[in-house]
Amino acid sequence: MWTKFAKLFVIKSKFEAFLVIYGLGLGAVERGVHYLHQYPGVGGWLLFSVCPVAVFMAGARILDSIERQQAD
């Protein structure tokens, strides 16, 4: 039963990976907007810019793992 439940959280295709990356991106931008409201000025913009960069790095890792998985 747990293995069937765990299979729901496995990313199997690039389409699923792009959906996950899109969701991460939306959350990161939303978090960045909160940073801009909490820390006006340069500090808020620096924190805002770090949020999408983290999504870019995670997205590259997700896509790389999907490509490796499909090559096997």
Buried (B, 14 or more C-beta within 10 A) or exposed (E): EEEEEEEEEEBEEEEEBBEBBEEBBEEBBEBBEBBBEEBEEEEBBEBBEEBBEEBEEBBEEBBEEBEEEEEE
